[in-house]
Amino acid sequence: MTEKLMKGAVADMTRAIGGTPIVRLNRVAEDVTSEIYVKVEYMNPAGSMKDRVGLNLIRDAEERGMLGPGGTIVEATSGNTGAGLAMVAAIRGYKCIFVMPDKMSAEKVDALRAYGAKVVICPTAVEPSDPRSYYSTARRIVEETPGAFYANQYHNPANPESHFLSTGPEIWEQTQGDFDVFVAGMGTGGTLSGCGRYFKEKNPDVQLVGVDPIGSLYYEYVKTGRLTKAFSYYVEGIGEDFLPSTMNLDILDDVVQVDDKECFMMNRELVRREGIFCGGSCGAAVVGAIKYARTLKEPKKILVLLPDSAQKYLSKIFNDDWMRSNGFLDEDAVEGTVAHLLKARGGEVITAPSSSTVRDAIGVMKSHSISQLPILDERGRHCGMVAELDLLNVLMENEGGLDTKLSELADGNYATVTPGTRIALLKNIFSDTKAVLVTEGDELRGVLTKIDLIDYLASEKT
Ligand SMILES: Cc1ncc(COP(=O)(O)O)c(C=O)c1O
């Protein structure tokens, strides 16, 4: 084919990736003094910022000789990376096999099939190491398929590199660096680590803020260094139940936690009141940015990355029946939240400093008749929890047990929620973990155990 192109044309769809607009939010963030701007990535040709990732993963694999003519690209994807890869594969003649968790929307699955990809669906509610998990299934397919290339966005440096080479410089050029804070959802970490590295190299004062859904383990890990129990949630594309090597947590300045309901309500607002036809994790990112803005002493310019399109969630977030049947449209939602449970139960939050000992903890737990004790670090922020069993273990195994510092004992066998978390979700969380910490920003609001939930539900029924 001739190399010469008609004026105004590009050679193929990969040349149409990028160049997405940055738009000011005018209505949904009216009550914060900071200016919030959004980078609208659904304007990419396959519908998300992962087009940039798909292109770079394939370019890198070709250059390293891992992918050649007739090859098959295999990937574990929540849909967007798959679409990016599938579009580039369609242009270059590769086959694709994608493994997806079962919670992903039908629109995403259909889009991948439309590009000619094969899609294998796996259960969400299993550990990453389980042979049925979508990570394990992808690995097995790679082993069984001749000429397969495993794109492996969770551990492939070409993922964050795509944002370092494409999204980051594009944003810098568009804005001339005229922003103070960059906010993005935390999935593989490609966006935050890649853009973040670029921005920090340009201006170390740019603040990087990650947004993590309740149920994921990032938030608690960043705040306390503990790997707690992950549990399932509905928002797609962000949050993890393991630590991908593509996520560089060291460059983050802060992490904000959001719950499904606030993500989805904001997503609908962004479409209805700003005309931005974006998807669920965009609602999450904007809610996270607003929460962060509320913590600032003076107004800042905040730039938020919006990964994908509402098109992919029409049957869910934009469908009232789906929203209602999952409890996201309850008018009396306050009645069904953790805040309501805490209020109904009453009582103060009992804590212990991490420098105190097992002896101190036994005293506190006995005098307040409690079985779990959250621990606070020297700055007064929660940094873990000890339970009766932890104390028992240390006394049985260790002669000087009574003098052991609580900081040595705190374990990760708890989950973290916010006051806005729905009680319906709490029931699932307790099947995996023995206690739940309720936090709001850095503040500890309470501790809940199964008996609190049982009491609450029993009193509702009488
Ligand atoms: C819809 C959506 N939002 C956010 C993310 C998170 O981006 P990253 O993987 O770069 O952390 C993803 C990743 O798949 C996504 O699909």
The ligand as an SDF file (V2000), in Angstrom:
LIG
                    3D

 16 16  0  0  0  0  0  0  0  0999 V2000
  -12.6040    1.3250   33.9820 C   0  0  0  0  0  0  0  0  0  0  0  0
  -11.2390    1.3470   34.5750 C   0  0  0  0  0  0  0  0  0  0  0  0
  -10.9360    2.2850   35.4530 N   0  0  0  0  0  0  0  0  0  0  0  0
   -9.7260    2.3330   36.0520 C   0  0  0  0  0  0  0  0  0  0  0  0
   -8.7520    1.4020   35.7900 C   0  0  0  0  0  0  0  0  0  0  0  0
   -7.4430    1.4670   36.5430 C   0  0  0  0  0  0  0  0  0  0  0  0
   -6.3490    1.8850   35.8180 O   0  0  0  0  0  0  0  0  0  0  0  0
   -4.9180    1.2630   36.0760 P   0  0  0  0  0  0  0  0  0  0  0  0
   -5.0010   -0.1940   35.7460 O   0  0  0  0  0  0  0  0  0  0  0  0
   -4.0280    2.0200   35.1700 O   0  0  0  0  0  0  0  0  0  0  0  0
   -4.5900    1.4610   37.5280 O   0  0  0  0  0  0  0  0  0  0  0  0
   -9.0350    0.3980   34.8670 C   0  0  0  0  0  0  0  0  0  0  0  0
   -8.0660   -0.6400   34.6020 C   0  0  0  0  0  0  0  0  0  0  0  0
   -8.3550   -1.6530   34.0040 O   0  0  0  0  0  0  0  0  0  0  0  0
  -10.3090    0.3770   34.2390 C   0  0  0  0  0  0  0  0  0  0  0  0
  -10.6340   -0.5730   33.3540 O   0  0  0  0  0  0  0  0  0  0  0  0
  1  2  1  0
  2  3  1  0
  2 15  2  0
  3  4  2  0
  4  5  1  0
  5  6  1  0
  5 12  2  0
  6  7  1  0
  7  8  1  0
  8  9  2  0
  8 10  1  0
  8 11  1  0
 12 13  1  0
 12 15  1  0
 13 14  2  0
 15 16  1  0
M  END
$$$$
